[in-house]
Amino acid sequence: MILSSIQKRVLLTIVLSELLLAAALATIAISYTRQRLLAAFDSALRGRAMSVAALVHYDDEANSRLGFEKSLAPPNLESSDPDLYRVEVTTAGVIARSSNWPPGLDFAKNGAPVKFRANGHMYRGSWLLDLPIMDEDRPASPPRISVFYAARSNGIERELVEATTFIAACSAVILIVTLGIAYWGLRRGLLPLRVLAQQAAQVSTRNWDVEVDLARQPDELKPLTQALNEMLARLRQSFVQQREFLGNAAHELKTPVAILKSTLQALILKPRSTSEYQNGLQDALEDLDRLEKLLHWMLRLARAEQWASGSSRTDIGVVELTDTCEEAVARVSGLARLREVSVRLCANGRSPLRADPEDLQIIWVNLLENAIRYSPRHGTVEMHVAHVGNRACVRVVDHGPGIPADEVPHIFERFHRGDPSRARETGGFGLGLALAKAFTEAYGGTIQISSEVRSGTSVVVDLPLSVANG
Amino acid sequence: MRVLVIEDERRLAENVARSLRENAGCAVDVAINGEDGLFMAESNPYDLIILDLMLPVINGFELLKRFRRDGHGNPVLVLTARDEKEWVVKLLNAGADDYVNKPFDLGELIARAKALIRRGKGHGDAVLRVGDMEVNTVSHSVQRAGREVLLTAMEYRVLEYLAYRAGAVVSKAELLEHLYDYNWEKFSNVIEVYISGLRRKLEGELSPALIHTLRGQGYVLRESS
């Protein structure tokens, strides 16, 4: 639950790593301090042991009896003093021990310091072994003194506890300060994210922009903002397209509806004979057919434009491009005869293409019909199919009056009124060239028109063949 | 009355023309593109022009502006598919007298057409009165001294035109221009037949003459003085 927030996650990480760091630091510092303290303690012990050893002397020169001058002992060896010592000589055994030495206490003779409990306190002590007694008479093998000296070790522990407390306190202060800075930094750092969210919340069909100054945004957020803006641009485009289509459609439906309505109203405005009614109803049915056709083509166009904008198409087979062109030429032959225009098809080689032949027909028939309509009597319309690399290029050329330059950019617009194909194949609604363009783009191709007034128009459709060849 | 319908959708143009002929007693010409429409509008004295806006060659709005710029004052009724306020204002400012939205009601269109024709002739009342004669342009009925006079359709149209222009001299050519469309053959003597028919039905021993002939000039409809 706590991990659902980046801020909390980061803060938690900071706390955990700081605690870990503090623990490691404390361990190192404490063990180092302890070692230093122990070393100091041990050397102090050794010093004191030495001074105890110095109290050993010959009581009697002749007998070489060794004695211990207790009266000269340092004040910390008074009976009230807590330190423990014991002095042994190789020749005579234990010659002295502190008054508070617990009975039965003994230690193995080695150099290692020993920790033990005596008289209700923790002690630390060690042997100072085999110190020779300087004896001028017997230089060969003087007796050797060993001193065990121990002192209370409570001081070290107290100091260690103090050091630990100090380090812990420092760590806590650092942790709190870091957390504060981190919290403030995170809030500040995450502010652009909140701004972005607010901006994104403002996006609507009226406002499509996420207005964020990219230059002032943190690098981490730039890809997100960019992706967001790109996504919005795509959404906007398709939304605008849809809205435009809806607007156009509603607008364009008005005329056929007006026709149908007027036909029926003209019929009922005055009493008529049965045959007049029959003819009127026949007319109304024809009007309805046109309306239906318009709907059909509008839907077809909407679908083609959807494909063109990236939706995938399935279950389409491979067709021969030249065949679809031949078929289209056959379809327009009636119109060509009527207009006394001849249509010539020139194709080089085979151009297999993955497409729905009916879609391609729509492109070709619309282009050919336009060309025929623009052609003068006894004119010629040429359709060239060329295959260049993995692209097919279909060119429809007429020698008509051409299209004025100011009209060329609008020629592919839906419901364009200059579209002479406003008859026949696509119902005569000014959808022909828009459909040709939409279907060309649906197959990943391009359509271009070039026209010269008084010399003719040429439309070039460029289609990729790669899918079929692969 | 003679009306020009400029509309590229043939079926719609036909339906409007038919209703105007059948229900308003108008002679109607149809133009199916802007160019023909402008030419016809400028070369005939139409009593009303019904204009669609989406036209090939010259669009309706452009046609309207040119027509008005050329100084023609004929009433123009616009058919439009757009009904935004700004557009309507723009239309009216460009010289349209009225408009109907597509899809429109034919009955309403005819009523508006008649109203515009009436206004164009400087009348407000749908009943035209000359002396003791009343011509009802809505029901196409005529009364003289409170008595119903039965007229043929063509006789009514001649009388209605003369009644609109009551007091003015109307030449035979003017009558022909306003009562016949392109499809009718224009025989000037046909007018004389209608005039004599009207005189026989309207004027008797008790009723003074209304239609006066000015030799070489035309006809005048007015009370005898």
Interface residues (C-beta under 8 A of the other chain):
Chain A: H251 K254 T255 V257 A258 I259 L260 K261 S262 T263 Q265 A266 L269 K270 D283 E286 D287 R417 G418 R422
Chain B: E9 R11 L12 N15 V16 R18 S19 E22 N23 M54 L55 P56 N59 L79 A81 R82 N101 K102 P103 F104 D105 L106 G107 I110
